[in-house]
Amino acid sequence: MNESECNALVESLNWSKVESIAALLGLFSIDIIVIAGNTMVIMAVYYTSKLRSVTNLFIVSLAVADLLVGLAVLPFSAVWEVFKACIRVSKIEQLSTVSQPDHKY
């Protein structure tokens, strides 16, 4: 997909539908809760020596995995669920491609 096709696809997304914006805000609020909750679990075990047991270290490893999902997966899946458009990032600093699938669900 070239740059002009990408720009046309971004412009074709309907940002004016209240339902889409409400769904996106709801999904992003869940993402923020996931990130904040797992960060608090990690910080609690890190700063409180009484919480450093083998069981709690297992909980921390699960919190780290869940935190990575909240940071790397949930924002993109929220955009996919609302707009059925996939954002692909080729460089860390810039979005390179936004594409929609050819098939309908």
C-alpha positions, 0 to 999 in steps of 0.5 A: 500500500503506497502513501496516497492509498494510506492517506485515502484510507485514513480519511475514509474512517468515520470519526463523527459517529458517536457510537464509534467514539464511545466504543473507542473511549470505553476500550481505551479506558479498559486499556488504561485500567489494565496498564495502571493495575498491573503497574501497581502490582509490580510496584507493590512487590518491588517496594514492599519486601514482605511481598517478595515471595515465590508466589508473588514473584509468579504474580509479578511475572503475570503482571509484566506479561499483562502489562506488555499486552496492555501496551503493545496489543490492546490499543491496536485491537481497540482500533481494529474493533471499532473501525476494522482498520489495522494500523501497522508501524514500520518505524517507532516514530511514525505510522506507516500504513493503515489498512483494511482487510479485503474480506467482510465479516 
